[in-house]
Amino acid sequence: MRLDLTDEQVEGLRRQLGVERPVSEGLIDAAEVARRFGVSRDYVYAHAARLGAVRLGDGPRGRLRFDPALVSERLGCVPQIRPQRPTGPTSSRRRRSSRRAASDLLPVRGSQP
């Protein structure tokens, strides 16, 4: 069940319940929107107006920034924050020791042990 409330109704409920207005964490770029909400950057740019993009600068190619709370509201979902990828070696295979017992090796033709 979804409630459609106006901003004034939400503010009234906050005052009645004694809940403070959430502090905005600041604007984020399209790459961060894509990461948090599990969509592609192309999707973010294609739907920038719907997601409430703010254009920085005067020109038509100014950088876009987004309010994460507004994006969440417009998408009607909870952000899918994905864990950061670990840096460094990602191989899960264990290295074999370079020291092997003589019994592990096959004899070479013509040589005596």
C-alpha positions as CSV (number, residue, x, y, z in Angstrom):
1,M,0.0,0.0,0.0
2,R,1.4,3.4,-1.0
3,L,0.4,6.7,0.5
4,D,0.5,9.8,-1.7
5,L,1.1,12.8,0.6
6,T,1.8,16.3,-0.3
7,D,5.0,18.0,1.0
8,E,2.8,20.0,3.5
9,Q,1.2,16.9,4.8
10,V,4.6,15.3,5.3
11,E,5.9,18.4,7.1
12,G,2.8,18.4,9.3
13,L,3.3,14.7,10.3
14,R,7.0,15.4,11.1
15,R,6.0,18.3,13.4
16,Q,3.3,16.2,15.1
17,L,5.7,13.2,15.6
18,G,8.6,15.4,16.6
19,V,10.8,14.0,13.8
20,E,13.5,16.3,12.4
21,R,13.9,16.8,8.7
22,P,16.5,14.4,7.4
23,V,19.8,16.0,6.6
24,S,20.7,15.8,3.0
25,E,24.0,14.1,2.3
26,G,24.6,16.4,-0.7
27,L,24.4,16.0,-4.4
28,I,25.9,13.0,-6.2
29,D,26.9,12.4,-9.8
30,A,25.3,10.1,-12.4
31,A,27.9,7.3,-11.8
32,E,27.0,7.3,-8.0
33,V,23.3,7.2,-8.8
34,A,23.8,4.3,-11.1
35,R,25.8,2.4,-8.5
36,R,23.4,3.1,-5.6
37,F,20.2,2.3,-7.4
38,G,21.4,-0.6,-9.6
39,V,20.9,1.1,-13.0
40,S,23.2,2.1,-15.8
41,R,24.7,5.6,-16.3
42,D,22.9,5.7,-19.7
43,Y,19.6,5.2,-17.9
44,V,20.4,8.0,-15.4
45,Y,21.2,10.4,-18.2
46,A,18.2,9.4,-20.3
47,H,15.9,10.0,-17.3
48,A,17.7,12.9,-15.7
49,A,14.7,15.3,-15.7
50,R,12.5,12.6,-14.1
51,L,15.1,12.0,-11.5
52,G,15.4,15.7,-10.6
53,A,18.8,16.4,-12.0
54,V,20.4,19.7,-11.2
55,R,22.6,21.2,-14.0
56,L,25.8,22.8,-12.8
57,G,27.0,25.7,-15.0
58,D,25.2,27.8,-17.6
59,G,25.8,25.8,-20.8
60,P,23.8,22.9,-22.1
61,R,26.6,20.5,-21.3
62,G,26.9,21.5,-17.6
63,R,27.5,18.6,-15.1
64,L,24.5,16.9,-13.7
65,R,24.1,16.2,-10.0
66,F,21.3,14.5,-8.1
67,D,19.8,14.5,-4.7
68,P,19.8,10.8,-3.6
69,A,16.6,11.2,-1.5
70,L,14.7,12.7,-4.5
71,V,16.0,10.0,-6.8
72,S,14.9,7.3,-4.4
73,E,11.5,8.9,-4.2
74,R,11.2,9.3,-8.0
75,L,12.2,5.7,-8.6
76,G,10.0,4.4,-5.8
77,C,12.7,2.2,-4.4
78,V,15.4,1.8,-1.8
79,P,18.9,2.3,-3.0
80,Q,20.8,-0.9,-3.7
81,I,24.1,0.0,-2.2
82,R,26.6,-2.4,-3.5
83,P,29.8,-3.3,-1.7
84,Q,33.0,-1.8,-3.0
85,R,35.2,-4.1,-5.0
86,P,38.3,-5.2,-3.1
87,T,41.5,-3.8,-4.4
88,G,44.6,-5.9,-5.0
89,P,44.7,-9.5,-6.2
90,T,41.3,-11.1,-6.6
91,S,42.4,-14.7,-7.4
92,S,40.9,-17.1,-5.0
93,R,43.3,-19.9,-6.0
94,R,46.1,-20.7,-3.6
95,R,49.6,-20.8,-4.9
96,R,51.4,-24.1,-4.8
97,S,54.6,-24.2,-3.0
98,S,57.6,-24.2,-5.2
99,R,59.2,-26.8,-3.0
100,R,57.9,-30.2,-3.9
101,A,58.9,-33.6,-2.6
102,A,61.0,-35.7,-5.0
103,S,58.2,-38.3,-5.0
104,D,55.8,-35.7,-6.6
105,L,58.0,-35.4,-9.7
106,L,58.3,-37.8,-12.7
107,P,61.7,-39.1,-13.5
108,V,63.4,-37.6,-16.5
109,R,64.7,-40.1,-19.1
110,G,68.3,-40.8,-18.9
111,S,68.9,-39.5,-15.4
112,Q,69.4,-41.5,-12.3
113,P,67.9,-40.3,-8.9
